[in-house]
Amino acid sequence: MDLLLPLLLVALLIPMFLGVRRQKREMAKVTDMQDALKVGDRVVTTSGLFGTVVELDDSTVDLEIAEEVVTTWLRKSVLEVRNEDEATDTEAVEAEDAVPADTATPAEAADDAPRLTKD
C-alpha cells in the first residue's frame, strides 16, 4: 500500500513530461521554419491567408496576397510554407471533392422532394 502512491504519481507524471517534450519539439520546428523564410516562399498564415513573401524584416514579413496588394504580418503569424508539391496534392484532392456537372440543379432537386402540405 505504501508503494501505491509513488507509483501512481510516476504513472501520471511520465505522460505529462512526454507531452511537454513533444510540444517543445513542435514549437522548435515552427520557429525554425519562420526563421528560414525567404523571398518568394508561398506561405499560409494562422488566419488562413495565402500569400507570397516579398520582403523580410527581423520581426515582420510582407506578403503579396493579390497582384500589387502587399500586407505586413508578424513572422509568428506564418503557419506553414507551401511548396509546389503540396499545392498540387491539395488541388488534386479538391478536384476529387468537386461536384460533377451532370448532377441535378437545386430547382430539379426541389421538384423531387416530398411535399409537406396537402396540395
Long-range contacts (C-beta under 8 A, 24 or more apart in sequence): 33-78, 33-80, 33-81, 34-75, 34-76, 34-78, 35-75, 37-61, 37-75, 37-78, 37-81, 41-81, 42-81, 42-82, 42-83, 42-87, 43-78, 43-79, 43-80, 43-81, 43-82, 44-78, 44-79, 44-80, 44-82, 45-73, 45-77, 45-78, 45-79, 46-77, 46-78, 46-79, 47-77, 50-82
